[in-house]
C-alpha cells in the first residue's frame, strides 16, 4: 500500500514539476514578447515625435517660403510688366501652395499612421503579427514618401 502511495506521490510530483517548468518557459516567452513590443512602441513613439517635429518644421518653412514668394513677386513686379509678373507670381504661388499642401497632408497621414500603429501595438495580442508587420511597413513607406516630398519642395523653394 505504501508503495502505491509512494508511486502516486512521485507521479504527482513529476506532473507538477513538468507543469511548473512549462509555465516558467511560457512566462519567459511572454515577458520577452512584451519587452520587444514595449521597445517597438517606444521607438515608434519617438519616431512619431520626430515626424511631428518635421511637420512643424515644414509648416514653418512653408510660411517662410510664402513670405519669400511675396517678396520675390514684389521685386519682379517692379522690374517688368505688372500683369505678366502677377500672372507668373500667381501661377508659381499656386504650384508651391499645392505642393506644400500635398506635403502637409502626407506628413499628417504619416503621423496618423504612426499613431494608429502605436495603438495596435499596445494591444498586439489582438492582431495577427504578420498584419502588424505589414501595417508597420506601410506606415514606414508612407512616412518615407512624405519626407521625400518635403525634401523636393524645399529644393524647389531654394532654387
N, CA and C atoms as an extended XYZ file, in Angstrom:
477
Properties=species:S:1:pos:R:3:atomname:S:1:resname:S:1:resid:I:1 pbc="F F F"
N         0.818       -1.185        0.000 N   UNK     1
C         0.000        0.000        0.000 CA  UNK     1
C         0.868        1.257        0.000 C   UNK     1
N         1.934        1.213        0.840 N   UNK     2
C         2.843        2.358        0.883 CA  UNK     2
C         3.552        2.544       -0.458 C   UNK     2
N         3.825        1.478       -1.125 N   UNK     3
C         4.468        1.537       -2.437 CA  UNK     3
C         3.575        2.231       -3.455 C   UNK     3
N         2.273        1.927       -3.406 N   UNK     4
C         1.320        2.553       -4.334 CA  UNK     4
C         1.221        4.047       -4.038 C   UNK     4
N         1.125        4.364       -2.752 N   UNK     5
C         1.052        5.776       -2.357 CA  UNK     5
C         2.323        6.527       -2.760 C   UNK     5
N         3.472        5.864       -2.573 N   UNK     6
C         4.727        6.491       -2.957 CA  UNK     6
C         4.785        6.706       -4.466 C   UNK     6
N         4.321        5.728       -5.235 N   UNK     7
C         4.310        5.841       -6.698 CA  UNK     7
C         3.376        6.976       -7.124 C   UNK     7
N         2.196        7.066       -6.487 N   UNK     8
C         1.254        8.145       -6.807 CA  UNK     8
C         1.848        9.501       -6.446 C   UNK     8
N         2.497        9.581       -5.308 N   UNK     9
C         3.103       10.847       -4.878 CA  UNK     9
C         4.212       11.252       -5.840 C   UNK     9
N         5.043       10.285       -6.262 N   UNK    10
C         6.109       10.583       -7.216 CA  UNK    10
C         5.525       11.006       -8.564 C   UNK    10
N         4.469       10.368       -9.006 N   UNK    11
C         3.804       10.732      -10.271 CA  UNK    11
C         3.239       12.139      -10.203 C   UNK    11
N         2.582       12.464       -9.087 N   UNK    12
C         2.021       13.804       -8.915 CA  UNK    12
C         3.131       14.840       -8.882 C   UNK    12
N         4.217       14.524       -8.192 N   UNK    13
C         5.341       15.467       -8.105 CA  UNK    13
C         5.959       15.693       -9.489 C   UNK    13
N         6.106       14.625      -10.258 N   UNK    14
C         6.675       14.755      -11.610 CA  UNK    14
C         5.743       15.598      -12.487 C   UNK    14
N         4.450       15.339      -12.383 N   UNK    15
C         3.477       16.120      -13.165 CA  UNK    15
C         3.546       17.599      -12.788 C   UNK    15
N         3.569       17.877      -11.508 N   UNK    16
C         3.637       19.273      -11.047 CA  UNK    16
C         4.953       19.929      -11.470 C   UNK    16
N         6.053       19.177      -11.439 N   UNK    17
C         7.336       19.726      -11.858 CA  UNK    17
C         7.314       20.075      -13.349 C   UNK    17
N         6.763       19.165      -14.194 N   UNK    18
C         6.668       19.428      -15.625 CA  UNK    18
C         5.757       20.624      -15.901 C   UNK    18
N         4.636       20.689      -15.217 N   UNK    19
C         3.707       21.813      -15.398 CA  UNK    19
C         4.363       23.126      -15.016 C   UNK    19
N         5.072       23.133      -13.906 N   UNK    20
C         5.763       24.349      -13.444 CA  UNK    20
C         6.820       24.770      -14.454 C   UNK    20
N         7.561       23.822      -14.976 N   UNK    21
C         8.603       24.124      -15.968 CA  UNK    21
C         7.990       24.728      -17.220 C   UNK    21
N         6.893       24.150      -17.680 N   UNK    22
C         6.218       24.685      -18.879 CA  UNK    22
C         5.686       26.088      -18.625 C   UNK    22
N         5.127       26.318      -17.465 N   UNK    23
C         4.618       27.656      -17.137 CA  UNK    23
C         5.758       28.671      -17.082 C   UNK    23
N         6.904       28.250      -16.549 N   UNK    24
C         8.058       29.162      -16.486 CA  UNK    24
C         8.534       29.511      -17.895 C   UNK    24
N         8.580       28.515      -18.780 N   UNK    25
C         9.006       28.758      -20.163 CA  UNK    25
C         8.015       29.690      -20.858 C   UNK    25
N         6.728       29.408      -20.689 N   UNK    26
C         5.692       30.246      -21.307 CA  UNK    26
C         5.753       31.669      -20.775 C   UNK    26
N         5.936       31.802      -19.487 N   UNK    27
C         6.036       33.135      -18.874 CA  UNK    27
C         7.240       33.884      -19.405 C   UNK    27
N         8.333       33.182      -19.567 N   UNK    28
C         9.551       33.802      -20.093 CA  UNK    28
C         9.333       34.289      -21.524 C   UNK    28
N         8.661       33.488      -22.335 N   UNK    29
C         8.362       33.885      -23.714 CA  UNK    29
C         7.458       35.118      -23.740 C   UNK    29
N         6.432       35.111      -22.922 N   UNK    30
C         5.506       36.258      -22.879 CA  UNK    30
C         6.238       37.520      -22.428 C   UNK    30
N         7.099       37.367      -21.438 N   UNK    31
C         7.855       38.530      -20.951 CA  UNK    31
C         8.771       39.062      -22.050 C   UNK    31
N         9.416       38.168      -22.784 N   UNK    32
C        10.291       38.577      -23.884 CA  UNK    32
C         9.487       39.301      -24.966 C   UNK    32
N         8.335       38.751      -25.326 N   UNK    33
C         7.473       39.395      -26.325 CA  UNK    33
C         7.019       40.761      -25.847 C   UNK    33
N         6.654       40.858      -24.590 N   UNK    34
C         6.188       42.137      -24.038 CA  UNK    34
C         7.310       43.175      -24.078 C   UNK    34
N         8.521       42.763      -23.758 N   UNK    35
C         9.660       43.694      -23.800 CA  UNK    35
C         9.921       44.168      -25.234 C   UNK    35
N         9.865       43.234      -26.187 N   UNK    36
C        10.074       43.596      -27.593 CA  UNK    36
C         9.012       44.590      -28.049 C   UNK    36
N         7.762       44.308      -27.720 N   UNK    37
C         6.680       45.211      -28.118 CA  UNK    37
C         6.812       46.564      -27.419 C   UNK    37
N         7.237       46.554      -26.175 N   UNK    38
C         7.460       47.806      -25.457 CA  UNK    38
C         8.555       48.629      -26.120 C   UNK    38
N         9.628       47.956      -26.512 N   UNK    39
C        10.714       48.655      -27.211 CA  UNK    39
C        10.223       49.218      -28.539 C   UNK    39
N         9.408       48.430      -29.245 N   UNK    40
C         8.886       48.893      -30.538 CA  UNK    40
C         7.951       50.082      -30.359 C   UNK    40
N         7.112       50.036      -29.330 N   UNK    41
C         6.216       51.165      -29.050 CA  UNK    41
C         7.038       52.407      -28.713 C   UNK    41
N         8.080       52.248      -27.914 N   UNK    42
C         8.933       53.393      -27.564 CA  UNK    42
C         9.602       53.959      -28.806 C   UNK    42
N        10.075       53.089      -29.664 N   UNK    43
C        10.720       53.535      -30.901 CA  UNK    43
C         9.728       54.269      -31.793 C   UNK    43
N         8.546       53.710      -31.947 N   UNK    44
C         7.539       54.350      -32.793 CA  UNK    44
C         7.057       55.663      -32.188 C   UNK    44
N         6.992       55.728      -30.860 N   UNK    45
C         6.598       56.977      -30.208 CA  UNK    45
C         7.648       58.051      -30.488 C   UNK    45
N         8.908       57.675      -30.420 N   UNK    46
C         9.984       58.625      -30.726 CA  UNK    46
C         9.914       59.044      -32.191 C   UNK    46
N         9.657       58.078      -33.069 N   UNK    47
C         9.526       58.369      -34.492 CA  UNK    47
C         8.355       59.307      -34.753 C   UNK    47
N         7.257       59.067      -34.048 N   UNK    48
C         6.079       59.921      -34.190 CA  UNK    48
C         6.403       61.343      -33.764 C   UNK    48
N         7.130       61.481      -32.663 N   UNK    49
C         7.528       62.814      -32.207 CA  UNK    49
C         8.420       63.500      -33.230 C   UNK    49
N         9.351       62.746      -33.796 N   UNK    50
C        10.251       63.319      -34.807 CA  UNK    50
C         9.476       63.726      -36.053 C   UNK    50
N         8.519       62.905      -36.451 N   UNK    51
C         7.719       63.224      -37.632 CA  UNK    51
C         6.847       64.440      -37.367 C   UNK    51
N         6.305       64.538      -36.175 N   UNK    52
C         5.509       65.722      -35.822 CA  UNK    52
C         6.383       66.967      -35.847 C   UNK    52
N         7.615       66.838      -35.366 N   UNK    53
C         8.551       67.971      -35.418 CA  UNK    53
C         8.874       68.325      -36.858 C   UNK    53
N         9.037       67.290      -37.706 N   UNK    54
C         9.279       67.541      -39.133 CA  UNK    54
C         8.108       68.280      -39.760 C   UNK    54
N         6.904       67.891      -39.395 N   UNK    55
C         5.715       68.561      -39.927 CA  UNK    55
C         5.693       70.020      -39.485 C   UNK    55
N         6.016       70.252      -38.228 N   UNK    56
C         6.028       71.629      -37.721 CA  UNK    56
C         7.111       72.433      -38.433 C   UNK    56
N         8.256       71.823      -38.661 N   UNK    57
C         9.336       72.487      -39.393 CA  UNK    57
C         8.903       72.795      -40.821 C   UNK    57
N         8.235       71.830      -41.450 N   UNK    58
C         7.755       72.044      -42.821 CA  UNK    58
C         6.748       73.190      -42.870 C   UNK    58
N         5.881       73.248      -41.877 N   UNK    59
C         4.904       74.340      -41.835 CA  UNK    59
C         5.603       75.683      -41.644 C   UNK    59
N         6.605       75.718      -40.779 N   UNK    60
C         7.373       76.952      -40.567 CA  UNK    60
C         8.100       77.345      -41.847 C   UNK    60
N         8.700       76.362      -42.504 N   UNK    61
C         9.394       76.629      -43.758 CA  UNK    61
C         8.419       77.093      -44.836 C   UNK    61
N         7.230       76.527      -44.825 N   UNK    62
C         6.209       76.939      -45.779 CA  UNK    62
C         5.835       78.399      -45.554 C   UNK    62
N         5.674       78.795      -44.306 N   UNK    63
C         5.377       80.196      -44.005 CA  UNK    63
C         6.512       81.102      -44.481 C   UNK    63
N         7.745       80.681      -44.216 N   UNK    64
C         8.899       81.467      -44.651 CA  UNK    64
C         8.959       81.530      -46.174 C   UNK    64
N         8.672       80.399      -46.811 N   UNK    65
C         8.677       80.356      -48.277 CA  UNK    65
C         7.583       81.255      -48.839 C   UNK    65
N         6.439       81.251      -48.200 N   UNK    66
C         5.334       82.095      -48.652 CA  UNK    66
C         5.727       83.575      -48.557 C   UNK    66
N         6.379       83.926      -47.467 N   UNK    67
C         6.862       85.302      -47.300 CA  UNK    67
C         7.883       85.636      -48.377 C   UNK    67
N         8.789       84.688      -48.630 N   UNK    68
C         9.814       84.916      -49.656 CA  UNK    68
C         9.174       85.021      -51.040 C   UNK    68
N         8.185       84.218      -51.310 N   UNK    69
C         7.474       84.286      -52.591 CA  UNK    69
C         6.860       85.671      -52.760 C   UNK    69
N         6.252       86.169      -51.714 N   UNK    70
C         5.664       87.508      -51.766 CA  UNK    70
C         6.730       88.557      -52.075 C   UNK    70
N         7.879       88.439      -51.389 N   UNK    71
C         8.965       89.394      -51.616 CA  UNK    71
C         9.470       89.323      -53.053 C   UNK    71
N         9.682       88.113      -53.553 N   UNK    72
C        10.161       87.946      -54.926 CA  UNK    72
C         9.145       88.469      -55.940 C   UNK    72
N         7.900       88.208      -55.680 N   UNK    73
C         6.862       88.693      -56.595 CA  UNK    73
C         6.847       90.215      -56.628 C   UNK    73
N         7.017       90.835      -55.474 N   UNK    74
C         7.051       92.300      -55.420 CA  UNK    74
C         8.252       92.846      -56.189 C   UNK    74
N         9.402       92.206      -56.030 N   UNK    75
C        10.598       92.645      -56.755 CA  UNK    75
C        10.406       92.523      -58.263 C   UNK    75
N         9.859       91.398      -58.703 N   UNK    76
C         9.641       91.184      -60.130 CA  UNK    76
C         8.605       92.151      -60.691 C   UNK    76
N         7.608       92.432      -59.907 N   UNK    77
C         6.560       93.355      -60.370 CA  UNK    77
C         7.134       94.738      -60.620 C   UNK    77
N         8.110       95.139      -59.830 N   UNK    78
C         8.726       96.460      -60.006 CA  UNK    78
C         9.605       96.497      -61.243 C   UNK    78
N        10.145       95.379      -61.670 N   UNK    79
C        11.081       95.349      -62.792 CA  UNK    79
C        10.411       95.245      -64.159 C   UNK    79
N         9.268       94.699      -64.234 N   UNK    80
C         8.700       94.449      -65.559 CA  UNK    80
C         7.225       94.716      -65.635 C   UNK    80
N         6.637       94.068      -66.561 N   UNK    81
C         5.216       94.205      -66.831 CA  UNK    81
C         4.421       93.669      -65.645 C   UNK    81
N         3.658       94.546      -65.028 N   UNK    82
C         2.917       94.172      -63.823 CA  UNK    82
C         1.977       92.999      -64.064 C   UNK    82
N         1.296       92.991      -65.171 N   UNK    83
C         0.327       91.920      -65.442 CA  UNK    83
C         1.019       90.578      -65.636 C   UNK    83
N         2.078       90.550      -66.436 N   UNK    84
C         2.793       89.292      -66.704 CA  UNK    84
C         3.420       88.756      -65.426 C   UNK    84
N         4.001       89.653      -64.652 N   UNK    85
C         4.627       89.246      -63.401 CA  UNK    85
C         3.584       88.712      -62.432 C   UNK    85
N         2.434       89.379      -62.364 N   UNK    86
C         1.366       88.920      -61.479 CA  UNK    86
C         0.876       87.533      -61.880 C   UNK    86
N         0.739       87.327      -63.186 N   UNK    87
C         0.308       86.005      -63.662 CA  UNK    87
C         1.330       84.936      -63.286 C   UNK    87
N         2.619       85.257      -63.476 N   UNK    88
C         3.669       84.304      -63.124 CA  UNK    88
C         3.684       84.051      -61.619 C   UNK    88
N         3.538       85.128      -60.868 N   UNK    89
C         3.522       85.005      -59.406 CA  UNK    89
C         2.372       84.117      -58.951 C   UNK    89
N         1.201       84.375      -59.482 N   UNK    90
C         0.041       83.580      -59.081 CA  UNK    90
C         0.206       82.116      -59.467 C   UNK    90
N         0.744       81.883      -60.661 N   UNK    91
C         0.968       80.509      -61.109 CA  UNK    91
C         1.979       79.811      -60.196 C   UNK    91
N         3.097       80.498      -59.931 N   UNK    92
C         4.126       79.926      -59.060 CA  UNK    92
C         3.581       79.701      -57.646 C   UNK    92
N         2.888       80.686      -57.147 N   UNK    93
C         2.329       80.579      -55.801 CA  UNK    93
C         1.336       79.426      -55.719 C   UNK    93
N         0.537       79.260      -56.746 N   UNK    94
C        -0.438       78.162      -56.750 CA  UNK    94
C         0.271       76.807      -56.764 C   UNK    94
N         1.303       76.680      -57.601 N   UNK    95
C         2.034       75.404      -57.672 CA  UNK    95
C         2.726       75.094      -56.340 C   UNK    95
N         3.349       76.112      -55.752 N   UNK    96
C         4.032       75.907      -54.476 CA  UNK    96
C         3.021       75.592      -53.378 C   UNK    96
N         1.910       76.303      -53.383 N   UNK    97
C         0.875       76.059      -52.373 CA  UNK    97
C         0.307       74.647      -52.499 C   UNK    97
N         0.078       74.205      -53.727 N   UNK    98
C        -0.423       72.840      -53.927 CA  UNK    98
C         0.608       71.811      -53.452 C   UNK    98
N         1.875       72.055      -53.804 N   UNK    99
C         2.933       71.133      -53.379 CA  UNK    99
C         3.048       71.132      -51.857 C   UNK    99
N         2.975       72.313      -51.258 N   UNK   100
C         3.073       72.396      -49.800 CA  UNK   100
C         1.874       71.715      -49.135 C   UNK   100
N         0.711       71.896      -49.716 N   UNK   101
C        -0.474       71.218      -49.183 CA  UNK   101
C        -0.332       69.712      -49.259 C   UNK   101
N         0.225       69.238      -50.353 N   UNK   102
C         0.459       67.798      -50.513 CA  UNK   102
C         1.444       67.295      -49.467 C   UNK   102
N         2.507       68.059      -49.232 N   UNK   103
C         3.497       67.674      -48.223 CA  UNK   103
C         2.849       67.632      -46.843 C   UNK   103
N         2.112       68.686      -46.502 N   UNK   104
C         1.468       68.730      -45.185 CA  UNK   104
C         0.492       67.569      -45.019 C   UNK   104
N        -0.289       67.269      -46.059 N   UNK   105
C        -1.235       66.155      -45.996 CA  UNK   105
C        -0.495       64.825      -45.840 C   UNK   105
N         0.593       64.664      -46.581 N   UNK   106
C         1.379       63.426      -46.480 CA  UNK   106
C         1.959       63.255      -45.087 C   UNK   106
N         2.481       64.338      -44.529 N   UNK   107
C         3.038       64.254      -43.176 CA  UNK   107
C         1.939       63.978      -42.148 C   UNK   107
N         0.774       64.583      -42.324 N   UNK   108
C        -0.350       64.294      -41.425 CA  UNK   108
C        -0.739       62.823      -41.504 C   UNK   108
N        -0.779       62.275      -42.718 N   UNK   109
C        -1.112       60.853      -42.883 CA  UNK   109
C        -0.067       59.973      -42.210 C   UNK   109
N         1.189       60.367      -42.338 N   UNK   110
C         2.278       59.628      -41.689 CA  UNK   110
C         2.075       59.622      -40.176 C   UNK   110
N         1.799       60.784      -39.616 N   UNK   111
C         1.599       60.890      -38.168 CA  UNK   111
C         0.397       60.059      -37.740 C   UNK   111
N        -0.695       60.154      -38.503 N   UNK   112
C        -1.888       59.364      -38.177 CA  UNK   112
C        -1.589       57.866      -38.245 C   UNK   112
N        -0.829       57.457      -39.264 N   UNK   113
C        -0.470       56.046      -39.403 CA  UNK   113
C         0.378       55.566      -38.236 C   UNK   113
N         1.335       56.390      -37.814 N   UNK   114
C         2.184       56.003      -36.681 CA  UNK   114
C         1.365       55.949      -35.392 C   UNK   114
N         0.470       56.889      -35.221 N   UNK   115
C        -0.366       56.874      -34.016 CA  UNK   115
C        -1.233       55.612      -33.993 C   UNK   115
N        -1.792       55.245      -35.158 N   UNK   116
C        -2.625       54.034      -35.231 CA  UNK   116
C        -1.779       52.798      -34.960 C   UNK   116
N        -0.564       52.766      -35.494 N   UNK   117
C         0.323       51.629      -35.270 CA  UNK   117
C         0.646       51.481      -33.792 C   UNK   117
N         0.890       52.580      -33.121 N   UNK   118
C         1.169       52.530      -31.684 CA  UNK   118
C        -0.029       51.952      -30.945 C   UNK   118
N        -1.223       52.363      -31.323 N   UNK   119
C        -2.422       51.824      -30.681 CA  UNK   119
C        -2.524       50.314      -30.917 C   UNK   119
N        -2.248       49.869      -32.137 N   UNK   120
C        -2.280       48.438      -32.432 CA  UNK   120
C        -1.249       47.691      -31.599 C   UNK   120
N        -0.065       48.264      -31.471 N   UNK   121
C         1.000       47.582      -30.742 CA  UNK   121
C         0.715       47.513      -29.247 C   UNK   121
N        -0.041       48.447      -28.731 N   UNK   122
C        -0.391       48.402      -27.310 CA  UNK   122
C        -1.285       47.204      -27.006 C   UNK   122
N        -1.979       46.708      -28.006 N   UNK   123
C        -2.838       45.535      -27.845 CA  UNK   123
C        -2.465       44.519      -28.923 C   UNK   123
N        -1.170       44.285      -29.069 N   UNK   124
C        -0.656       43.458      -30.162 CA  UNK   124
C        -1.205       42.033      -30.138 C   UNK   124
N        -1.553       41.525      -28.959 N   UNK   125
C        -2.060       40.151      -28.876 CA  UNK   125
C        -3.383       39.991      -29.612 C   UNK   125
N        -4.093       41.071      -29.858 N   UNK   126
C        -5.387       41.001      -30.537 CA  UNK   126
C        -5.247       40.998      -32.055 C   UNK   126
N        -4.021       41.143      -32.561 N   UNK   127
C        -3.823       41.260      -34.003 CA  UNK   127
C        -2.842       40.207      -34.499 C   UNK   127
N        -2.946       39.896      -35.760 N   UNK   128
C        -2.045       38.955      -36.411 CA  UNK   128
C        -0.669       39.622      -36.556 C   UNK   128
N         0.409       38.978      -36.084 N   UNK   129
C         1.746       39.579      -36.166 CA  UNK   129
C         2.148       39.942      -37.598 C   UNK   129
N         1.776       39.110      -38.578 N   UNK   130
C         2.110       39.419      -39.969 CA  UNK   130
C         1.391       40.682      -40.431 C   UNK   130
N         0.137       40.831      -40.036 N   UNK   131
C        -0.629       42.033      -40.394 CA  UNK   131
C        -0.013       43.270      -39.737 C   UNK   131
N         0.412       43.134      -38.456 N   UNK   132
C         1.065       44.266      -37.778 CA  UNK   132
C         2.352       44.646      -38.498 C   UNK   132
N         3.115       43.654      -38.879 N   UNK   133
C         4.370       43.910      -39.576 CA  UNK   133
C         4.107       44.585      -40.918 C   UNK   133
N         3.113       44.113      -41.641 N   UNK   134
C         2.753       44.693      -42.936 CA  UNK   134
C         2.280       46.132      -42.759 C   UNK   134
N         1.478       46.386      -41.739 N   UNK   135
C         0.992       47.744      -41.481 CA  UNK   135
C         2.153       48.664      -41.112 C   UNK   135
N         3.082       48.164      -40.283 N   UNK   136
C         4.257       48.965      -39.910 CA  UNK   136
C         5.081       49.311      -41.148 C   UNK   136
N         5.228       48.359      -42.056 N   UNK   137
C         5.957       48.615      -43.299 CA  UNK   137
C         5.241       49.658      -44.147 C   UNK   137
N         3.919       49.560      -44.222 N   UNK   138
C         3.138       50.551      -44.982 CA  UNK   138
C         3.299       51.938      -44.388 C   UNK   138
N         3.301       52.032      -43.059 N   UNK   139
C         3.476       53.332      -42.397 CA  UNK   139
C         4.870       53.878      -42.681 C   UNK   139
N         5.885       53.011      -42.636 N   UNK   140
C         7.249       53.447      -42.950 CA  UNK   140
C         7.320       53.992      -44.378 C   UNK   140
N         6.685       53.285      -45.333 N   UNK   141
C         6.683       53.745      -46.720 CA  UNK   141
C         5.983       55.090      -46.841 C   UNK   141
N         4.850       55.241      -46.153 N   UNK   142
C         4.097       56.495      -46.189 CA  UNK   142
C         4.940       57.642      -45.640 C   UNK   142
N         5.609       57.421      -44.515 N   UNK   143
C         6.445       58.467      -43.914 CA  UNK   143
C         7.643       58.786      -44.793 C   UNK   143
N         8.218       57.780      -45.405 N   UNK   144
C         9.353       57.997      -46.297 CA  UNK   144
C         8.930       58.840      -47.497 C   UNK   144
N         7.768       58.548      -48.063 N   UNK   145
C         7.255       59.330      -49.191 CA  UNK   145
C         6.997       60.769      -48.781 C   UNK   145
N         6.468       60.967      -47.588 N   UNK   146
C         6.192       62.320      -47.105 CA  UNK   146
C         7.492       63.100      -46.931 C   UNK   146
N         8.508       62.449      -46.369 N   UNK   147
C         9.789       63.125      -46.192 CA  UNK   147
C        10.420       63.460      -47.541 C   UNK   147
N        10.316       62.534      -48.502 N   UNK   148
C        10.847       62.798      -49.846 CA  UNK   148
C        10.127       63.976      -50.495 C   UNK   148
N         8.812       64.031      -50.350 N   UNK   149
C         8.037       65.144      -50.920 CA  UNK   149
C         8.450       66.459      -50.275 C   UNK   149
N         8.678       66.445      -48.991 N   UNK   150
C         9.114       67.654      -48.291 CA  UNK   150
C        10.497       68.088      -48.783 C   UNK   150
N        11.385       67.144      -48.979 N   UNK   151
C        12.728       67.455      -49.472 CA  UNK   151
C        12.643       68.075      -50.873 C   UNK   151
N        11.797       67.499      -51.744 N   UNK   152
C        11.633       68.056      -53.088 CA  UNK   152
C        11.052       69.467      -53.030 C   UNK   152
N        10.096       69.688      -52.146 N   UNK   153
C         9.512       71.025      -52.008 CA  UNK   153
C        10.561       72.021      -51.554 C   UNK   153
N        11.373       71.625      -50.550 N   UNK   154
C        12.402       72.540      -50.051 CA  UNK   154
C        13.420       72.850      -51.136 C   UNK   154
N        13.778       71.849      -51.953 N   UNK   155
C        14.713       72.073      -53.061 CA  UNK   155
C        14.125       73.034      -54.068 C   UNK   155
N        12.835       72.871      -54.365 N   UNK   156
C        12.170       73.767      -55.310 CA  UNK   156
C        12.117       75.186      -54.773 C   UNK   156
N        11.894       75.333      -53.479 N   UNK   157
C        11.827       76.663      -52.883 CA  UNK   157
C        13.200       77.332      -52.846 C   UNK   157
N        14.241       76.543      -52.638 N   UNK   158
C        15.600       77.097      -52.597 CA  UNK   158
C        16.091       77.479      -53.992 C   UNK   158
N        15.575       76.792      -55.009 N   UNK   159
C        16.034       77.020      -56.391 CA  UNK   159
C        15.387       78.199      -56.947 C   UNK   159
